């Protein structure tokens, strides 16, 4: 990778990390804190406060992605980060849970994932794009791991309002990073790409189904796994980071060799399909464990395998979207992709909770496994892109 590509990838990954850390920080403590707020005794309102972000994200991704194609990536990213900061400050000042729900909705309205990944695609060459996306995927995973450790400590030190203020300040800091650290890129020439064309492309349809299934599986699994850790390891929720942190860090180490080899030798399809097969094996293993008695070693091993598969797929899918999408519709394509990602998170949480309550936790993995089998069949027919792109990417300024 060139200096410009490394600078762009690292700085945009840091923007993702700041933003995702702001989201993840409240997850371990908010449900407990909400009970002390007016309206916080209503479990439905607590769920809305946590889930409203994903709902407004799913609504905003496509418009923001299309707007980034038309008006420029950085301009749209600035607007999204500013909305995220405003929403954070609304939640910080809330004296009723309804105001937290409103703040979370405004946070999610700044749906800039598509614009950021499209900007990475604009700046990086095809043969290095998966590495750049891997930086973003790693930043998200690290943000999740750090939040598990830092959240209880910050809550004790500055309270929930202070945490929301900190999250807002992180978003404003990300604006500075985008303005002064992320390289500018020459604007793409206008291209007549219809949105309907983007929606109908077979390769993009495969990837959109894939990201929906991946994040549905992730969210539904974590409806079940925390209780399994408490039962098998006798580990309080506040100490679950002792399992997640080493597993997540080791998974980053293990996911890098297949990604680098696949990129170097033009074998990313094989790596991609192999990661889906690994995800399916995890679903089957989790179903078996929950059906026949959970043991700590297989559970931790399956978690490690899940994060290896998840990180490979999380890194490779947006890269593949950017390569299959027409240049003038890249933001729109990534907008659709990120919309399906947000819907997968929402559906995974809702369906996972319902299945666990009514049919038992093992049925969560029957659902995830069934969807993953279909994904494996769909992915088997995808194109294998060559090692190096045929079109020259625009030079960064």
NUPATI-457086 format. One record per residue (C-alpha): residue in one letter; chain; x, y, z. Coordinates in pm, 1 decimal. Each point is the difference from the previous one (the first is absolute). Layout:
// NUPATI-457086
r->a	c->A	east->X	north->Y	up->Z
...
//
This chain:
// NUPATI-457086
r->x	c->A	east->0.0	north->0.0	up->0.0
r->x	c->A	east->118.7	north->353.6	up->-74.5
r->x	c->A	east->41.4	north->264.7	up->270.3
r->x	c->A	east->-319.2	north->168.5	up->-113.7
r->x	c->A	east->-195.5	north->-326.5	up->16.8
r->x	c->A	east->134.6	north->-81.0	up->346.8
r->x	c->A	east->-73.4	north->353.3	up->122.9
r->x	c->A	east->-353.3	north->-3.9	up->-139.7
r->x	c->A	east->-80.4	north->-349.3	up->125.0
r->x	c->A	east->141.5	north->54.6	up->348.0
r->x	c->A	east->-162.9	north->340.4	up->47.9
r->x	c->A	east->-342.2	north->-112.2	up->-124.4
r->x	c->A	east->26.2	north->-315.8	up->212.8
r->x	c->A	east->65.7	north->228.1	up->298.9
r->x	c->A	east->-315.6	north->197.6	up->-87.0
r->x	c->A	east->-196.1	north->-325.6	up->-5.9
r->x	c->A	east->162.9	north->-101.7	up->330.1
r->x	c->A	east->-89.0	north->327.9	up->174.0
r->x	c->A	east->-356.6	north->-22.4	up->-121.4
r->x	c->A	east->-49.4	north->-368.9	up->79.3
r->x	c->A	east->163.5	north->38.4	up->341.7
r->x	c->A	east->-256.3	north->269.8	up->68.1
r->x	c->A	east->-276.1	north->-248.2	up->-80.4
r->x	c->A	east->144.4	north->-302.0	up->178.3
r->x	c->A	east->88.0	north->182.6	up->322.3
r->x	c->A	east->-359.8	north->26.9	up->118.1
r->x	c->A	east->-104.5	north->-358.8	up->-77.4
r->x	c->A	east->141.1	north->-174.4	up->311.0
r->x	c->A	east->-150.1	north->249.9	up->247.0
r->x	c->A	east->-301.0	north->176.1	up->-149.3
r->x	c->A	east->-264.2	north->-263.1	up->82.6
r->x	c->A	east->98.4	north->23.3	up->367.4
r->x	c->A	east->24.3	north->381.3	up->-0.4
r->x	c->A	east->-335.6	north->44.7	up->-176.6
r->x	c->A	east->-187.6	north->-140.8	up->299.1
r->x	c->A	east->97.6	north->310.0	up->197.4
r->x	c->A	east->-154.5	north->233.8	up->-261.4
r->x	c->A	east->-365.2	north->104.7	up->-34.3
r->x	c->A	east->-154.3	north->-249.6	up->-243.5
r->x	c->A	east->291.1	north->-239.6	up->44.3
r->x	c->A	east->-214.3	north->-266.1	up->164.4
r->x	c->A	east->-150.7	north->-79.3	up->-341.7
r->x	c->A	east->207.1	north->-273.0	up->-169.0
r->x	c->A	east->-145.2	north->93.1	up->-339.8
r->x	c->A	east->129.5	north->357.6	up->33.0
r->x	c->A	east->343.3	north->-129.8	up->104.0
r->x	c->A	east->4.4	north->-217.0	up->-310.9
r->x	c->A	east->-104.5	north->296.7	up->-212.9
r->x	c->A	east->278.8	north->211.9	up->147.3
r->x	c->A	east->255.9	north->-264.2	up->-95.4
r->x	c->A	east->-153.2	north->-89.4	up->-336.6
r->x	c->A	east->-108.4	north->341.4	up->-130.3
r->x	c->A	east->351.8	north->64.5	up->-129.5
r->x	c->A	east->-16.7	north->-304.0	up->-229.3
r->x	c->A	east->-343.7	north->95.8	up->-128.3
r->x	c->A	east->97.8	north->353.2	up->-105.9
r->x	c->A	east->329.8	north->-135.8	up->-137.8
r->x	c->A	east->-188.8	north->-236.1	up->-228.9
r->x	c->A	east->-216.9	north->288.1	up->-123.6
r->x	c->A	east->291.5	north->237.6	up->-60.5
r->x	c->A	east->266.4	north->-215.7	up->-162.1
r->x	c->A	east->-134.0	north->5.9	up->-356.8
r->x	c->A	east->-73.6	north->377.8	up->-13.0
r->x	c->A	east->339.5	north->81.2	up->152.5
r->x	c->A	east->176.0	north->-240.9	up->-237.2
r->x	c->A	east->-169.0	north->150.4	up->-306.5
r->x	c->A	east->71.4	north->351.7	up->127.5
r->x	c->A	east->369.8	north->-86.7	up->38.3
r->x	c->A	east->8.7	north->-99.1	up->-368.6
r->x	c->A	east->-159.0	north->331.0	up->-95.1
r->x	c->A	east->140.3	north->256.4	up->245.0
r->x	c->A	east->329.7	north->-148.1	up->117.1
r->x	c->A	east->99.2	north->-250.3	up->269.1
r->x	c->A	east->154.5	north->234.2	up->255.7
r->x	c->A	east->-289.0	north->246.2	up->0.2
r->x	c->A	east->-247.8	north->-279.3	up->79.9
r->x	c->A	east->229.6	north->-147.5	up->266.3
r->x	c->A	east->18.5	north->341.9	up->171.9
r->x	c->A	east->-380.9	north->21.6	up->9.7
r->x	c->A	east->-33.7	north->-351.6	up->137.5
r->x	c->A	east->258.1	north->50.3	up->274.6
r->x	c->A	east->-162.6	north->327.9	up->100.4
r->x	c->A	east->-340.0	north->-172.5	up->27.3
r->x	c->A	east->159.2	north->-272.1	up->211.2
r->x	c->A	east->146.6	north->262.3	up->234.8
r->x	c->A	east->-332.3	north->186.1	up->29.1
r->x	c->A	east->-182.0	north->-322.4	up->81.3
r->x	c->A	east->260.1	north->-82.1	up->266.0
r->x	c->A	east->-46.0	north->338.1	up->169.9
r->x	c->A	east->-381.2	north->-40.2	up->-8.4
r->x	c->A	east->35.7	north->-337.9	up->174.7
r->x	c->A	east->246.0	north->149.9	up->252.4
r->x	c->A	east->-255.0	north->265.4	up->100.7
r->x	c->A	east->-292.4	north->-246.2	up->17.5
r->x	c->A	east->-213.0	north->-1.5	up->315.1
r->x	c->A	east->-235.4	north->-269.6	up->-135.1
r->x	c->A	east->69.9	north->-312.3	up->-202.9
r->x	c->A	east->-207.5	north->137.0	up->-289.2
r->x	c->A	east->267.7	north->270.3	up->-48.3
r->x	c->A	east->266.9	north->-272.5	up->-8.6
r->x	c->A	east->-200.6	north->-173.8	up->-273.3
r->x	c->A	east->-14.1	north->328.1	up->-194.6
r->x	c->A	east->374.1	north->53.9	up->45.4
r->x	c->A	east->78.7	north->-352.1	up->-117.6
r->x	c->A	east->-219.9	north->53.9	up->-303.7
r->x	c->A	east->189.3	north->318.9	up->-92.0
r->x	c->A	east->330.1	north->-184.0	up->51.7
r->x	c->A	east->-106.9	north->-267.0	up->-246.5
r->x	c->A	east->-124.1	north->256.0	up->-251.9
r->x	c->A	east->365.2	north->80.2	up->-72.5
r->x	c->A	east->28.7	north->-314.5	up->-211.5
r->x	c->A	east->349.6	north->41.1	up->-145.8
r->x	c->A	east->128.1	north->-358.1	up->-21.0
r->x	c->A	east->-62.9	north->-10.6	up->-375.1
r->x	c->A	east->171.9	north->335.7	up->-58.7
r->x	c->A	east->307.4	north->-103.8	up->202.6
r->x	c->A	east->40.7	north->-336.9	up->-171.2
r->x	c->A	east->-57.9	north->162.6	up->-339.4
r->x	c->A	east->273.4	north->256.2	up->77.7
r->x	c->A	east->239.4	north->-281.2	up->91.3
r->x	c->A	east->-87.0	north->-166.9	up->-330.9
r->x	c->A	east->59.7	north->327.8	up->-187.9
r->x	c->A	east->349.1	north->40.9	up->146.5
r->x	c->A	east->131.0	north->-357.9	up->2.2
r->x	c->A	east->92.6	north->-222.9	up->-290.7
r->x	c->A	east->-199.2	north->-321.6	up->-43.8
r->x	c->A	east->285.5	north->-231.9	up->95.4
r->x	c->A	east->31.8	north->173.3	up->339.7
r->x	c->A	east->-363.5	north->75.3	up->69.9
r->x	c->A	east->-75.1	north->-304.7	up->214.0
r->x	c->A	east->297.8	north->87.9	up->221.0
r->x	c->A	east->-140.0	north->350.1	up->40.2
r->x	c->A	east->-344.6	north->-138.4	up->85.2
r->x	c->A	east->167.7	north->-241.2	up->242.2
r->x	c->A	east->135.5	north->302.2	up->187.9
r->x	c->A	east->-355.9	north->126.6	up->34.8
r->x	c->A	east->-123.7	north->-342.0	up->110.5
r->x	c->A	east->282.7	north->-26.5	up->253.0
r->x	c->A	east->-80.2	north->346.9	up->134.9
r->x	c->A	east->-361.8	north->-104.1	up->58.1
r->x	c->A	east->102.3	north->-318.5	up->178.6
r->x	c->A	east->253.8	north->182.3	up->215.3
r->x	c->A	east->-258.7	north->266.1	up->85.2
r->x	c->A	east->-234.5	north->-275.1	up->115.8
r->x	c->A	east->270.8	north->-163.3	up->211.6
r->x	c->A	east->112.8	north->330.0	up->153.9
r->x	c->A	east->-358.6	north->97.0	up->81.3
r->x	c->A	east->-51.0	north->-318.1	up->201.0
r->x	c->A	east->291.8	north->97.4	up->222.8
r->x	c->A	east->-43.6	north->378.3	up->10.6
r->x	c->A	east->-377.3	north->33.4	up->25.9
r->x	c->A	east->-45.8	north->-101.4	up->366.0
r->x	c->A	east->301.4	north->211.7	up->100.0
r->x	c->A	east->-124.7	north->310.8	up->-183.3
r->x	c->A	east->-352.0	north->-45.1	up->133.7
r->x	c->A	east->136.7	north->-4.4	up->355.1
r->x	c->A	east->214.1	north->307.9	up->-66.1
r->x	c->A	east->-221.0	north->234.2	up->-205.6
r->x	c->A	east->-347.6	north->-158.2	up->-12.2
r->x	c->A	east->-220.6	north->-59.8	up->-303.6
r->x	c->A	east->-37.0	north->370.5	up->-84.8
r->x	c->A	east->376.4	north->40.7	up->7.4
r->x	c->A	east->38.2	north->-301.6	up->-228.6
r->x	c->A	east->-239.5	north->149.8	up->-255.6
r->x	c->A	east->192.3	north->330.5	up->13.8
r->x	c->A	east->324.3	north->-192.1	up->-57.3
r->x	c->A	east->-158.0	north->-179.9	up->-295.2
r->x	c->A	east->-105.2	north->334.9	up->-151.2
r->x	c->A	east->351.0	north->138.7	up->41.3
r->x	c->A	east->140.0	north->-310.6	up->-170.7
r->x	c->A	east->-221.1	north->70.7	up->-298.6
r->x	c->A	east->119.7	north->361.8	up->-18.8
r->x	c->A	east->359.4	north->-125.9	up->20.7
r->x	c->A	east->-74.8	north->-230.7	up->-292.5
r->x	c->A	east->-104.9	north->304.9	up->-208.0
r->x	c->A	east->345.2	north->148.8	up->59.6
r->x	c->A	east->164.2	north->-327.6	up->-108.6
r->x	c->A	east->-202.6	north->-12.6	up->-322.5
r->x	c->A	east->70.1	north->366.7	up->-76.9
r->x	c->A	east->373.5	north->10.1	up->65.2
r->x	c->A	east->133.0	north->-358.3	up->-6.7
r->x	c->A	east->-200.4	north->-189.0	up->-263.0
r->x	c->A	east->146.0	north->75.0	up->-345.2
r->x	c->A	east->-215.6	north->175.0	up->-256.2
r->x	c->A	east->-81.5	north->-199.0	up->-312.0
r->x	c->A	east->-71.7	north->123.7	up->-350.4
r->x	c->A	east->-372.3	north->3.0	up->-68.6
r->x	c->A	east->-135.1	north->-279.7	up->-215.8
r->x	c->A	east->-149.6	north->112.8	up->-332.5
r->x	c->A	east->-381.4	north->2.8	up->1.7
r->x	c->A	east->-140.3	north->-334.0	up->-107.9
r->x	c->A	east->-355.8	north->-79.5	up->-99.2
r->x	c->A	east->-59.1	north->-291.2	up->236.0
r->x	c->A	east->-361.3	north->-67.3	up->88.2
r->x	c->A	east->-79.8	north->-112.0	up->351.1
r->x	c->A	east->-209.6	north->-283.9	up->-145.2
r->x	c->A	east->311.8	north->-122.8	up->-181.2
r->x	c->A	east->187.0	north->-19.3	up->331.1
r->x	c->A	east->-287.7	north->-190.1	up->162.2
r->x	c->A	east->-17.1	north->-263.3	up->-275.5
r->x	c->A	east->369.0	north->-92.1	up->-35.2
r->x	c->A	east->27.5	north->-373.9	up->84.8
r->x	c->A	east->340.0	north->23.3	up->172.7
r->x	c->A	east->-120.2	north->284.4	up->220.8
r->x	c->A	east->-316.9	north->-194.8	up->86.6
r->x	c->A	east->218.3	north->-289.5	up->121.0
r->x	c->A	east->202.5	north->230.4	up->222.2
r->x	c->A	east->-307.6	north->180.8	up->134.6
r->x	c->A	east->-154.3	north->-331.2	up->103.8
r->x	c->A	east->334.0	north->-97.1	up->153.3
r->x	c->A	east->38.8	north->307.1	up->219.9
r->x	c->A	east->-359.6	north->-36.9	up->121.0
r->x	c->A	east->63.9	north->-362.9	up->98.8
r->x	c->A	east->337.4	north->74.6	up->159.5
r->x	c->A	east->-130.6	north->272.3	up->229.2
r->x	c->A	east->-323.4	north->-181.4	up->77.5
r->x	c->A	east->213.5	north->-295.6	up->110.6
r->x	c->A	east->226.7	north->226.7	up->204.9
r->x	c->A	east->-280.2	north->176.2	up->186.6
r->x	c->A	east->-210.3	north->-312.5	up->60.0
r->x	c->A	east->304.6	north->-188.3	up->127.7
r->x	c->A	east->73.5	north->266.5	up->258.6
r->x	c->A	east->-355.2	north->-29.4	up->129.1
r->x	c->A	east->105.2	north->-350.3	up->113.3
r->x	c->A	east->377.2	north->2.6	up->62.8
r->x	c->A	east->14.0	north->231.3	up->308.0
r->x	c->A	east->-233.0	north->-230.0	up->194.6
r->x	c->A	east->205.5	north->-300.2	up->-110.9
r->x	c->A	east->318.4	north->164.7	up->130.8
r->x	c->A	east->-165.0	north->68.9	up->333.2
r->x	c->A	east->-118.2	north->-362.1	up->23.2
r->x	c->A	east->315.1	north->-181.4	up->-114.6
r->x	c->A	east->274.3	north->226.3	up->138.6
r->x	c->A	east->-191.6	north->147.4	up->294.9
r->x	c->A	east->120.0	north->334.9	up->-138.3
r->x	c->A	east->-195.2	north->318.6	up->84.4
r->x	c->A	east->-99.8	north->213.6	up->-298.7
r->x	c->A	east->239.9	north->275.6	up->110.4
r->x	c->A	east->290.2	north->-242.7	up->-47.6
r->x	c->A	east->-95.6	north->-142.8	up->-339.9
r->x	c->A	east->267.0	north->218.5	up->-155.7
r->x	c->A	east->253.8	north->-251.2	up->136.8
r->x	c->A	east->-132.5	north->-242.8	up->-260.8
r->x	c->A	east->-88.7	north->241.2	up->-281.5
r->x	c->A	east->319.5	north->206.5	up->-1.4
r->x	c->A	east->255.2	north->-282.5	up->-53.6
r->x	c->A	east->-234.9	north->-177.8	up->-242.1
r->x	c->A	east->-51.5	north->313.8	up->-210.5
r->x	c->A	east->371.3	north->88.9	up->-3.7
r->x	c->A	east->105.5	north->-354.7	up->-96.9
r->x	c->A	east->-264.1	north->-7.4	up->-272.5
r->x	c->A	east->161.2	north->305.4	up->-164.2
r->x	c->A	east->333.3	north->-182.4	up->-13.1
r->x	c->A	east->-157.2	north->-313.0	up->-150.8
r->x	c->A	east->-209.6	north->182.9	up->-261.6
r->x	c->A	east->288.8	north->191.7	up->-157.0
r->x	c->A	east->189.4	north->-285.1	up->-177.8
r->x	c->A	east->-297.2	north->-127.1	up->-204.9
r->x	c->A	east->-97.2	north->354.7	up->-98.1
r->x	c->A	east->354.8	north->90.6	up->-109.8
r->x	c->A	east->47.3	north->-329.6	up->-187.3
r->x	c->A	east->-338.1	north->32.8	up->-168.6
r->x	c->A	east->74.9	north->356.3	up->-111.1
r->x	c->A	east->351.6	north->-82.2	up->-120.0
r->x	c->A	east->-97.3	north->-305.0	up->-205.3
r->x	c->A	east->-343.0	north->106.5	up->-120.4
r->x	c->A	east->-176.0	north->-262.4	up->213.7
r->x	c->A	east->-234.1	north->220.3	up->202.8
r->x	c->A	east->-304.5	north->-200.8	up->-109.2
r->x	c->A	east->146.2	north->-310.7	up->162.7
r->x	c->A	east->81.6	north->191.9	up->318.4
r->x	c->A	east->-346.7	north->154.0	up->1.9
r->x	c->A	east->-186.6	north->-328.5	up->-49.4
r->x	c->A	east->226.9	north->-171.0	up->253.7
r->x	c->A	east->-88.3	north->263.7	up->260.3
r->x	c->A	east->-372.3	north->-59.7	up->-61.9
r->x	c->A	east->58.4	north->-373.9	up->46.0
r->x	c->A	east->181.3	north->73.1	up->327.7
r->x	c->A	east->-294.1	north->214.8	up->112.9
r->x	c->A	east->-233.9	north->-291.2	up->-78.1
r->x	c->A	east->221.7	north->-235.3	up->201.3
r->x	c->A	east->-21.9	north->240.5	up->294.9
r->x	c->A	east->-380.9	north->2.4	up->-23.6
r->x	c->A	east->-10.2	north->-379.8	up->-0.5
r->x	c->A	east->248.1	north->-20.3	up->288.3
r->x	c->A	east->-192.9	north->252.3	up->208.4
r->x	c->A	east->-325.4	north->-187.0	up->-62.9
r->x	c->A	east->163.1	north->-327.4	up->109.8
r->x	c->A	east->147.9	north->154.4	up->315.0
r->x	c->A	east->-326.3	north->161.1	up->108.6
r->x	c->A	east->-195.5	north->-315.9	up->-76.1
r->x	c->A	east->234.7	north->-238.8	up->185.3
r->x	c->A	east->144.3	north->212.4	up->280.3
r->x	c->A	east->239.6	north->293.8	up->-34.0
r->x	c->A	east->370.0	north->-47.5	up->84.5
r->x	c->A	east->238.6	north->292.6	up->37.2
r->x	c->A	east->279.7	north->-114.4	up->-236.8
r->x	c->A	east->-223.5	north->-70.6	up->-303.4
r->x	c->A	east->-194.2	north->320.8	up->68.5
r->x	c->A	east->314.0	north->215.8	up->2.0
r->x	c->A	east->135.2	north->-183.4	up->-306.3
r->x	c->A	east->-323.8	north->58.4	up->-189.0
r->x	c->A	east->8.1	north->368.1	up->95.3
r->x	c->A	east->353.4	north->24.4	up->-140.5
r->x	c->A	east->-106.3	north->-171.3	up->-323.2
r->x	c->A	east->-299.9	north->231.6	up->-26.8
r->x	c->A	east->211.8	north->314.3	up->29.9
r->x	c->A	east->254.1	north->-129.7	up->-254.9
r->x	c->A	east->-281.0	north->-62.8	up->-251.2
r->x	c->A	east->-175.3	north->324.3	up->90.3
r->x	c->A	east->313.5	north->212.2	up->-40.9
r->x	c->A	east->86.6	north->-154.3	up->-339.1
r->x	c->A	east->-353.2	north->56.4	up->-129.0
r->x	c->A	east->-26.8	north->346.4	up->155.1
r->x	c->A	east->323.8	north->101.3	up->-173.8
r->x	c->A	east->-62.4	north->-161.2	up->-338.5
r->x	c->A	east->-367.1	north->75.3	up->-65.7
r->x	c->A	east->13.1	north->382.4	up->-23.3
r->x	c->A	east->314.3	north->-34.6	up->-211.0
r->x	c->A	east->-186.3	north->-230.7	up->-238.2
r->x	c->A	east->-299.5	north->236.7	up->-10.9
r->x	c->A	east->228.4	north->287.2	up->-98.7
r->x	c->A	east->158.1	north->-210.0	up->-276.3
r->x	c->A	east->-322.5	north->-136.7	up->-147.7
r->x	c->A	east->-187.7	north->333.4	up->18.7
r->x	c->A	east->25.8	north->248.2	up->-289.5
r->x	c->A	east->229.1	north->290.1	up->95.7
r->x	c->A	east->-276.5	north->259.6	up->-17.7
r->x	c->A	east->-229.4	north->-211.7	up->218.1
r->x	c->A	east->248.1	north->-114.6	up->263.3
r->x	c->A	east->-154.0	north->207.8	up->277.6
r->x	c->A	east->-349.7	north->-120.3	up->-88.2
r->x	c->A	east->112.6	north->-363.5	up->-5.2
r->x	c->A	east->169.9	north->32.8	up->338.1
r->x	c->A	east->-309.3	north->180.1	up->129.5
r->x	c->A	east->-216.3	north->-301.1	up->-87.8
r->x	c->A	east->262.7	north->-231.1	up->149.2
r->x	c->A	east->11.6	north->189.5	up->329.9
r->x	c->A	east->-379.8	north->15.9	up->12.3
r->x	c->A	east->-14.8	north->-380.9	up->-14.0
r->x	c->A	east->270.7	north->-11.3	up->267.0
r->x	c->A	east->-208.5	north->215.9	up->236.5
r->x	c->A	east->-313.7	north->-202.5	up->-73.0
r->x	c->A	east->192.6	north->-319.3	up->74.8
r->x	c->A	east->96.4	north->136.5	up->340.9
r->x	c->A	east->-358.4	north->97.5	up->75.5
r->x	c->A	east->-151.0	north->-328.9	up->-120.9
r->x	c->A	east->268.2	north->-206.8	up->175.3
r->x	c->A	east->-73.1	north->161.4	up->334.5
r->x	c->A	east->-377.4	north->-21.7	up->-37.4
r->x	c->A	east->-11.4	north->-355.0	up->-138.6
r->x	c->A	east->271.5	north->-125.9	up->234.1
r->x	c->A	east->-185.6	north->130.0	up->303.7
r->x	c->A	east->-333.3	north->-144.8	up->-112.5
r->x	c->A	east->147.4	north->-342.3	up->-82.2
r->x	c->A	east->191.6	north->-16.3	up->327.3
r->x	c->A	east->-308.2	north->86.0	up->202.9
r->x	c->A	east->-249.7	north->-226.2	up->-179.0
r->x	c->A	east->198.1	north->-289.2	up->-153.2
r->x	c->A	east->330.1	north->-10.1	up->186.5
r->x	c->A	east->347.8	north->145.8	up->-66.1
r->x	c->A	east->119.4	north->-280.8	up->-228.4
r->x	c->A	east->-264.4	north->96.5	up->-259.8
r->x	c->A	east->185.1	north->328.3	up->-54.2
r->x	c->A	east->274.2	north->-199.5	up->-171.6
r->x	c->A	east->-245.7	north->-202.9	up->-205.6
r->x	c->A	east->-121.3	north->333.5	up->-141.6
r->x	c->A	east->352.6	north->131.3	up->-55.5
r->x	c->A	east->123.4	north->-328.6	up->-143.9
r->x	c->A	east->-289.5	north->-24.3	up->-245.8
r->x	c->A	east->62.6	north->351.4	up->-130.0
r->x	c->A	east->373.8	north->-70.2	up->-21.3
r->x	c->A	east->-55.3	north->-318.2	up->-205.9
r->x	c->A	east->-194.3	north->209.9	up->-251.6
r->x	c->A	east->278.2	north->261.3	up->5.4
r->x	c->A	east->260.3	north->-269.7	up->-72.6
r->x	c->A	east->-200.6	north->-116.2	up->-302.2
r->x	c->A	east->-46.0	north->357.8	up->-124.0
r->x	c->A	east->367.7	north->90.6	up->49.0
r->x	c->A	east->122.7	north->-309.1	up->-186.8
r->x	c->A	east->-119.5	north->156.8	up->-325.4
r->x	c->A	east->170.5	north->336.8	up->44.3
r->x	c->A	east->275.8	north->122.4	up->-228.6
r->x	c->A	east->363.0	north->-28.6	up->103.7
r->x	c->A	east->156.3	north->341.2	up->-55.7
r->x	c->A	east->354.3	north->12.1	up->-137.7
r->x	c->A	east->293.2	north->88.8	up->219.5
r->x	c->A	east->40.0	north->351.1	up->-136.5
r->x	c->A	east->-263.8	north->245.0	up->-114.8
r->x	c->A	east->-17.8	north->92.5	up->-364.0
r->x	c->A	east->-115.1	north->355.9	up->59.4
r->x	c->A	east->233.8	north->259.4	up->141.5
r->x	c->A	east->-127.9	north->156.8	up->320.0
r->x	c->A	east->-5.8	north->380.6	up->21.9
r->x	c->A	east->315.4	north->143.0	up->148.2
r->x	c->A	east->-16.1	north->152.4	up->344.2
r->x	c->A	east->88.3	north->363.8	up->33.0
//
